[in-house]
Amino acid sequence: MKDEKIIPEEKNKPKENETKGPSNFIRNIIDEDLETGRYKKVHTRFPPEPNGYLHIGHAKSICLNFGLAEDYGGLCNLRFDDTNPVKEEVEYVESIKRDIKWLGYDWGDRLYYASDYFDQLYVWAIKLIKDGKAYVDDLSPEEIRAYRGTLTEPGKESPYRNRSVEENLELFERMRKGEFKEGEKVLRAKIDMASPNINMRDPVMYRIIHATHHRTGDKWCIYPTYDWAHGQSDSIEGITHSICTLEFEDHRPLYDWFIEQLGIHHPRQIEFARLNLSYTVMSKRKLQELVKGGYVSGWDDPRMPTLAGLRRRGYTPESIRDFCERIGVAKADSMVDIALLEHCLREDLNKRAPRAMVVMDPLRVVIENYPDDKTEELEAVNNPEDPSMGTRKIPFSKVLYIEKNDFREDPPKKFFRLAPGKEVRLMHAYYITCVDVVKDEKTGEVVELRCTYDPETRGGWSKDGRKVKGTLHWVSAEHSIPAEVRLYDHLFTRENPDDPREGKDFKEFLNPDSLKVLKNCRVEPSLANAKPGDHFQFLRHGYFVVDNRDSTPDHLVFNRTVSLKDTWSKIEKKK
């Protein structure tokens, strides 16, 4: 155990009138603990298992644990719960560290692993055996489950429960030396097989796993269960407040029992409701199933709720932290509308994303009365929300591209875009009027529009005061750049694809239209030097980011982060 860093008490207690963030039941408990002197400082931890990538639910826990430590002038550790070598990989360790730093948090020199404590946990297990509080059991995993009983029926004691201390010590040592096969023996705590809390019915502390650990190699072939390692790891690190999700509430009496039997530092465990987000699943096991089954392109697929996927999708750490603050913490499970997460992102990107014109489905437009060899540079504001971002130059020439769906040969009523004989505004440019339509002779498809422009409307405004209702975005055919655009939607068609009441496999609700790839897009030349991770608002289309995996200087790939339509804002206005 490393020396504990002591922080002066006055730095941990909130100063008078100091803003600590929104009040909640966890903060109230911490305030009381500091006021009564139960603890003199606040020390939290974030303890992920390195068996997959972190998702948005973990972001809530990260923001909570690191945020509490920051607000109370305390410390927060990063500790990997690496107690199962079969499921753990260094790749996951590195991805977790990367995600936490991306969110804006730093664990300093407090990076730990449960495997750091394997020796100490083994010593403590020996102590419990000597005290008659643990025994080696020969029952198979299936038999242990059967002996455990149910919520309404007590469990049954193992026939090996009353082995002598000497026999248990000998068998446990032989387990450590690798003399038994996996599943042949386990070490169990001796508590109460009739306890109304099933977790107290002689839980398993050690199981045999003949696998190489990513940090300890082949030193061990017995590994502690999470229930045995969790509370003791918190104690070793001097954690004061062990913040857990609700599924660990029934495990708390067990953690307390272990700590009380050992007589070591006792952290206070507090449970809160985990994040459930609509139109996705939040189980690492199910996310891994999507990855291994090829339903998505990987852990960082932009449709995934993983932080790597959200980052690639174009979510910003600021928007995720804002989202986590808005949803707060509660004791009851609930479903959070993904529209709120998207709303937080729009609010952030609206302030920071430069605007650009991009044509997704190009239709050629020839301005008949514009000189063949002329090119103008028109000025456009980069971001009307932030004047400091300045302006950019957009080339205008005789041949342009507009969106195909911005033209109708036979327009319906209240269609305000381009049609034969109709005048519209080209954003930042001129008024144009469609005078002719060119079609493919074989298919009859419209392939080109012939238009005229009014040179007195430069900048998109008429000097004579006439107004038009339609405004179109466009790019110059000669100067625009080809690009690939990926349009992402929700991964699932159901709000709760994991609802057990459906009685179906969650994969049955995968959205077949969650990804559309457009390969013939044209983007304005200001995006020529766009780099992976750069954000833009494509006018009339939404917010986009340069893909951080597939985009290159010779082949630009943009991911749609979120559309412009803000359903959450409408919901809020109705309240």
SVG drawing of the C-alpha trace seen along z (x, -y; Angstrom):
<svg xmlns="http://www.w3.org/2000/svg" viewBox="-50 -49 55 82">
<polyline fill="none" stroke="black" stroke-width="0.4" points="0.0,0.0 1.3,-3.4 1.6,-6.2 -1.7,-8.0 -1.6,-11.6 -3.0,-13.8 -4.9,-16.9 -5.5,-19.7 -9.0,-19.6 -9.8,-23.1 -9.2,-22.3 -11.7,-19.5 -14.6,-21.3 -16.6,-23.6 -16.0,-27.2 -18.9,-29.3 -21.0,-30.3 -18.7,-28.2 -20.5,-26.7 -20.0,-22.9 -22.5,-22.1 -26.1,-21.0 -27.2,-19.5 -28.0,-15.8 -28.3,-13.0 -24.7,-12.0 -23.4,-15.5 -25.7,-15.7 -24.1,-12.5 -20.6,-13.8 -21.4,-17.1 -22.7,-15.3 -19.6,-13.0 -17.3,-16.0 -19.3,-18.0 -19.4,-15.1 -15.8,-14.3 -16.4,-10.8 -13.9,-11.6 -11.5,-14.6 -11.2,-14.5 -12.9,-13.2 -11.3,-10.4 -13.2,-8.7 -12.2,-6.3 -13.4,-5.1 -12.9,-1.3 -13.6,0.0 -13.1,3.6 -10.7,3.7 -13.0,6.1 -14.4,3.6 -14.6,0.0 -16.3,-2.6 -19.7,-3.9 -21.8,-7.0 -23.0,-5.3 -19.4,-5.2 -19.1,-8.9 -21.8,-9.6 -19.7,-7.7 -16.5,-9.4 -18.0,-12.9 -19.5,-12.1 -16.4,-10.6 -13.8,-13.0 -16.2,-15.9 -16.9,-15.2 -13.2,-15.0 -12.6,-18.2 -15.4,-20.1 -14.4,-19.0 -10.7,-19.6 -10.1,-15.8 -8.6,-13.0 -9.9,-10.5 -8.1,-7.3 -8.3,-5.3 -8.2,-1.7 -8.6,1.2 -10.6,4.1 -8.4,6.7 -9.5,9.8 -10.5,12.0 -7.6,12.5 -9.8,14.4 -11.8,11.3 -9.2,8.5 -6.9,7.0 -4.3,4.2 -6.2,2.6 -9.1,2.0 -6.8,0.5 -5.4,-2.0 -8.8,-2.9 -10.1,-3.6 -7.2,-5.9 -7.6,-7.7 -11.4,-8.2 -11.0,-9.6 -8.4,-12.1 -10.5,-13.0 -13.4,-13.8 -11.0,-16.2 -10.1,-14.4 -6.7,-13.4 -5.9,-10.8 -2.4,-12.2 -0.1,-9.6 -3.0,-7.6 -3.3,-4.8 -3.9,-1.5 -4.9,2.1 -6.7,4.7 -3.8,6.9 -1.5,4.6 -3.3,6.1 -3.3,9.8 -0.6,10.5 -2.4,8.6 -5.8,10.1 -4.2,13.6 -2.9,12.8 -6.3,11.6 -7.9,14.7 -5.5,16.8 -6.6,14.8 -10.3,15.5 -9.5,19.2 -7.6,19.2 -10.5,17.3 -12.9,20.0 -14.6,17.5 -13.6,19.1 -13.4,22.6 -12.4,24.5 -15.4,26.0 -15.4,28.9 -18.9,28.3 -19.2,27.6 -20.4,24.1 -23.7,25.7 -24.0,27.3 -23.1,24.1 -25.9,22.3 -28.4,25.1 -27.3,25.0 -27.7,21.3 -31.5,21.4 -33.9,18.7 -35.3,15.4 -38.0,17.3 -36.1,20.4 -32.9,20.6 -29.8,22.1 -28.2,25.5 -24.8,25.8 -22.1,27.4 -20.9,30.8 -17.4,29.3 -18.3,26.3 -17.0,27.7 -13.5,28.7 -10.8,28.0 -8.7,24.9 -5.7,27.0 -7.3,28.8 -8.6,25.5 -5.1,23.9 -3.5,26.9 -6.1,27.1 -6.0,23.3 -2.2,23.5 -2.5,26.3 -5.0,24.2 -2.5,21.4 0.2,23.9 -2.0,25.0 -2.6,28.6 -6.3,28.5 -8.3,28.0 -10.6,25.0 -13.9,25.4 -12.6,28.2 -12.4,26.1 -13.2,22.6 -12.6,20.6 -15.9,19.4 -16.6,17.1 -18.5,18.8 -21.3,16.5 -25.0,17.6 -26.7,19.9 -30.1,18.8 -29.5,15.1 -32.4,13.3 -29.7,11.6 -28.5,14.2 -25.1,12.4 -24.4,13.4 -24.9,17.1 -21.2,18.1 -20.1,16.2 -17.1,17.3 -13.9,15.4 -11.4,17.2 -11.8,19.4 -9.2,21.3 -8.3,19.8 -5.4,21.2 -4.8,18.1 -2.0,15.6 -2.8,12.2 -1.9,9.1 0.1,7.7 1.0,10.6 1.7,13.1 1.6,16.7 2.3,15.9 -1.3,16.7 -3.8,19.4 -6.3,18.4 -8.1,15.0 -10.2,13.0 -13.9,12.4 -15.1,8.9 -17.0,9.2 -13.8,10.1 -11.5,7.6 -13.8,4.6 -14.2,3.4 -10.6,4.3 -9.1,2.4 -11.1,-0.6 -9.8,-0.2 -6.2,0.2 -6.4,-3.1 -8.0,-5.0 -11.2,-5.7 -13.7,-7.5 -16.8,-7.4 -17.2,-4.4 -19.7,-5.5 -21.5,-2.6 -24.5,-1.9 -27.7,-0.5 -27.0,3.2 -24.3,3.2 -26.7,2.1 -27.5,5.7 -23.7,6.4 -23.0,3.7 -23.7,5.9 -21.1,8.4 -18.5,5.7 -19.1,4.4 -18.8,7.9 -15.4,8.5 -14.0,5.2 -15.4,5.7 -13.9,9.2 -10.5,7.9 -10.7,4.7 -9.4,2.4 -10.3,-1.1 -14.0,-1.3 -15.1,-3.3 -18.7,-4.4 -20.5,-3.0 -23.2,-5.0 -25.3,-3.7 -27.0,-5.7 -29.1,-4.8 -27.1,-3.9 -27.7,-5.7 -30.2,-4.2 -30.3,-5.9 -33.1,-5.5 -32.5,-3.8 -29.3,-2.0 -28.1,0.7 -25.7,0.1 -24.4,3.6 -20.8,4.1 -21.6,7.7 -24.2,6.8 -22.0,4.1 -19.3,6.7 -21.8,9.0 -22.5,6.3 -18.8,5.9 -17.9,9.6 -21.0,10.3 -20.1,7.7 -23.2,5.7 -21.0,2.6 -17.6,1.9 -15.9,1.9 -16.0,0.4 -15.5,-3.0 -18.4,-2.7 -20.1,-6.1 -23.4,-4.4 -22.1,-2.9 -22.7,-4.5 -19.1,-4.0 -17.0,-7.1 -14.7,-6.1 -17.8,-5.8 -19.2,-9.1 -15.8,-10.8 -15.7,-9.5 -19.3,-10.6 -18.2,-14.1 -19.4,-14.5 -17.4,-16.9 -16.3,-16.2 -17.9,-19.5 -21.3,-18.3 -21.1,-15.0 -20.1,-16.6 -23.0,-19.1 -25.3,-16.2 -24.1,-14.3 -24.6,-17.4 -28.1,-18.0 -29.4,-14.4 -28.0,-14.5 -28.0,-11.5 -30.9,-9.7 -31.8,-6.5 -34.4,-5.2 -33.7,-3.8 -35.2,-5.7 -34.8,-6.1 -33.1,-9.3 -34.2,-10.5 -31.3,-10.6 -32.7,-13.8 -31.3,-15.5 -27.8,-14.3 -28.2,-15.6 -29.5,-18.9 -26.4,-19.4 -24.2,-18.6 -26.1,-21.1 -25.7,-23.8 -22.0,-23.3 -21.3,-22.9 -23.5,-25.9 -21.0,-28.1 -17.8,-26.5 -18.5,-24.9 -17.7,-27.0 -20.3,-26.9 -19.8,-25.4 -21.8,-24.6 -21.9,-21.0 -24.0,-19.4 -24.9,-15.8 -26.7,-14.9 -25.4,-17.3 -27.5,-18.7 -25.6,-20.7 -26.7,-24.4 -25.4,-26.5 -25.8,-30.3 -26.3,-31.3 -25.7,-35.0 -22.6,-34.7 -19.2,-35.1 -17.5,-31.7 -14.1,-32.7 -15.1,-34.6 -14.7,-33.6 -15.8,-35.7 -14.9,-35.4 -17.9,-36.0 -17.7,-36.6 -19.4,-34.4 -19.5,-34.5 -17.9,-31.5 -20.1,-31.4 -22.8,-34.0 -22.7,-33.0 -19.0,-34.0 -17.9,-37.0 -14.3,-36.4 -14.2,-33.4 -14.2,-35.9 -15.2,-35.2 -14.1,-33.1 -14.1,-33.4 -16.4,-31.2 -15.7,-31.0 -18.7,-31.6 -18.6,-30.6 -20.7,-29.8 -21.4,-26.2 -22.6,-25.3 -24.1,-22.3 -27.3,-22.4 -29.2,-19.6 -31.4,-17.6 -34.3,-17.8 -34.1,-21.6 -35.6,-21.5 -39.1,-20.3 -40.2,-20.4 -43.8,-20.3 -43.6,-21.8 -46.3,-21.1 -48.0,-23.9 -45.8,-25.8 -42.6,-24.5 -40.4,-27.6 -37.2,-26.2 -36.3,-26.2 -38.7,-25.3 -39.1,-26.4 -39.6,-30.2 -39.1,-30.6 -36.6,-32.8 -34.6,-31.8 -31.6,-33.1 -28.3,-31.4 -26.9,-31.8 -24.1,-34.5 -24.4,-34.9 -27.2,-36.0 -30.8,-35.6 -31.2,-33.1 -34.2,-32.1 -34.6,-28.7 -35.2,-29.2 -34.7,-25.7 -34.4,-22.0 -32.1,-19.5 -33.0,-15.8 -31.4,-12.5 -32.8,-11.3 -33.0,-7.7 -34.3,-8.0 -36.0,-11.3 -34.1,-12.3 -33.3,-15.9 -29.5,-16.3 -29.0,-20.0 -30.7,-23.3 -30.3,-26.4 -30.6,-29.6 -30.0,-33.3 -28.7,-35.5 -29.4,-39.1 -26.0,-40.8 -27.6,-43.5 -28.3,-40.9 -24.7,-40.2 -24.5,-38.9 -28.0,-37.5 -30.0,-40.7 -32.0,-42.7 -31.4,-46.4 -34.9,-47.0 -36.4,-45.4 -38.0,-42.4 -38.0,-39.3 -37.8,-35.6 -38.9,-32.8 -36.4,-30.2 -32.7,-30.2 -30.5,-27.4 -26.9,-26.3 -24.6,-25.5 -20.9,-25.0 -18.9,-25.9 -18.5,-22.9 -15.0,-23.9 -13.7,-24.7 -15.6,-22.2 -14.0,-19.1 -15.3,-15.6 -16.1,-14.0 -17.8,-11.0 -20.5,-11.8 -21.9,-9.2 -25.3,-9.8 -25.9,-8.1 -29.1,-7.5 -30.1,-5.6 -28.7,-2.1 -32.1,-0.7 -35.6,-1.3 -37.1,-0.8 -36.7,-3.2 -35.8,-0.3 -34.5,2.5 -33.4,4.3 -36.9,4.4 -37.4,7.9 -41.2,7.5 -40.6,7.7 -39.4,11.3 -37.1,10.8 -33.4,10.6 -32.3,7.0 -30.6,7.4 -34.0,7.9 -34.5,4.2 -31.4,3.0 -32.1,0.2 -31.4,1.1 -31.1,-2.6 -28.7,-3.5 -26.0,-4.3 -26.3,-5.8 -23.1,-6.4 -23.1,-9.2 -20.0,-9.0 -20.6,-11.8 -20.8,-14.8 -19.2,-18.1 -17.8,-20.4 -16.8,-24.0 -13.0,-24.5 -12.6,-26.0 -12.7,-22.4 -9.7,-21.3 -7.4,-21.3 -10.0,-19.9 -8.3,-17.5 -9.7,-14.5 -11.8,-15.7 -12.6,-19.1 -16.3,-20.1 -18.5,-22.0 -22.1,-22.9 -23.1,-21.9 -25.8,-24.6 -29.3,-23.1 -27.9,-19.5 -26.6,-19.4 -23.3,-19.1 -20.5,-17.0 -17.0,-15.9 -14.1,-14.7 -13.8,-11.0 -10.8,-10.1 -10.2,-6.7 -11.0,-6.7 -10.5,-10.3 -7.3,-11.3 -6.2,-14.5 -7.0,-12.8 -10.3,-11.3 -12.3,-13.5 -14.9,-11.5 -17.4,-13.4 -19.7,-11.8 -23.0,-13.4 -22.8,-14.1 -26.4,-15.3 -29.1,-16.9 -30.2,-20.5 -33.7,-19.4 -33.8,-19.8 -36.7,-17.6 -35.6,-18.2 -35.9,-22.0 -39.5,-21.5 -40.2,-19.2 -38.8,-21.8 -41.0,-24.6 -44.1,-22.5 -43.5,-22.1"/>
</svg>
